[in-house]
Amino acid sequence: MTAKIAPSILSADFMQLGRDIRLAEEAGADLLHFDVMDGKFVPEISYGEPVLRSVRKHTDLFVDVHLMIEEPLLNVESFKKAGADLITFHLEACRDPKRVVTRIRDLGIKCGIAIRPDTPVEALYPFLHDADMFLIMTVYPGFGGQLFMESSLDRIRSLRNRLTEAGLDTDIQTDGGINRETIQRAAKAGANVFVAGSAVFKGDIAANIYELKELVSL
């Protein structure tokens, strides 16, 4: 499967956000990861539709919106209108996941389903045919400075095997603690979309992306 690098703009310099996105795009970033946190589903608060509308005006990159919010059904339309190409919601955050999937599909965009580290990966199996991407969180969402959870590798491997058995090559995204040391292990386990924050935006953005892409192309 094609490996993709998804810089998380949460780690960009917001005083220079346009510049950082441009540098990432020119260096070959495959998509942008846009984290939305509401202070309820996770303890942190990030940004919302106004920032996404501004970002959308200045890049043609595919934008993956990761909703770490309660009741995502209430917000998917506004994020689609703001410029999302794909909306990922958390299985744990809604009472009727199938309804959320249907609503996202009806909006004409792609759908992703995410789970936290404490949710069994088997919880995704009833939705194998519903999503364009599955997100296996490799840290607990909403808490900064965490290390990549090695136990995530078995979860990624199990999901990839189950998808293969079902004849599906759906993207598996990892988010949290992805860097030069962890990205290859995640790739070998079966992930192919890698959210990277400080590993992209700390230091030379272009050089960082080139190196990450090289590591997953080996």
Disulfide bonds with the S-S distance in Angstrom:
none
